[in-house]
Amino acid sequence: MQESTRYYVGIGGWEHDMLNDCLYPDAGATSPQKLSYYARWFNTVEVRPTFWDDTLNADDAREWVNAVREQRDFLFSVKLHSSLTHKRTLAVPATDNMESLLDMLQSHGRLGAVLAQFPYSFTNTGANRQYLEGLAIRFAEFPLHVELRHASWDYPGLHALFSELKVGSVNVDLPRIRQLIPYIPRMTGDRAYLRLHGRNEKGWLLNTFDGRYDYHYNNREMQEIRRRIFALPPECSRAFVVWNNTTGGKAVANALQCMAMLRSSGMIPAPPPALQAFPWLKEFARTASGNAPLFGDKYREAM
């Protein structure tokens, strides 16, 4: 563990309907109201709507900034639109709207990372490496992190490529399936981005959203993740740990558990709906009103 590293723990999206059963006390709350409540418990979130909706812009980002105004250290990770990663085109309006949105977050000190999540079909070819270069140039003003999924990218030159492009890698945790990229511990720059999708091999092969991300990390696996976090290099100033195993709200449970593992006391405040949905959280979490500070004490030494 590095005492100079700031840890940001959250989940992939605050707007899931399933979170009404394990996080939010009022299922009828508006999206900004839910974001405001979410930010009481976690200090980062991955913005997912930007992946599907290319009309989102600075006005939307301003609304998000306003929703988390009471949480000074809260940061957003923004997922690039699918046209930029899955269709691999830098055409407008997706790029212009995205840049205005990112500018708004960055100007308010709220931008933690920009996520370019490429699909399994994005393999290590000359054309795709060239596309990465163009994407890196277009978003050079922002902290861009790239998630690759195909095992062909697990090659000796990947770190050098990312260093040359000045982009960060995403240390992705996926099921141990052939041709899916393994966890690669190296990072580029001074920020780390860990993205945990779960290890549901059957669900991943069925290729359904709920099936893929229907996974709960057990205690042994959580200790493994903890060691990965604490093994980050000394130059890491910020580490984003995003839990994307969202089916059934499992990301909420694992994210809270992760936060407890990073605290010296081993105890955290937790939202009452989460303790009701996951009673085992009471081993290291206590009911609170939602105003307790995040990571207020020192982190434990790495084991």
Buried (B, 14 or more C-beta within 10 A) or exposed (E): BBEEBBBBBBBBBBEBEBBBBBBBEEEEBEBBEBBBBBBBBBBBBBBBBBBEBBEBBBEBBBEBBEBBEEBEBBBBBBBBBBBBBBEBEBEEEBBEBBBBBBBBBBEBEBBBBBBBBBBBEBBBEEEBBEBBBEBBEBBEEBBBBBBBBBBBBBEEEBBEBBEEBEBBBBBBBBBEEEEBBEBBEEBBBBBBBBBBBBBBBEBBEEEEEEBBBBBBBEEEBBEEBBEBBBEBEEEBEBBBBBBBBBBBBBBBBBBBBBBBBBBEEEEBBBBEBBBEBBEEBEEBBEEBEBEEEBBEEEBBEEE
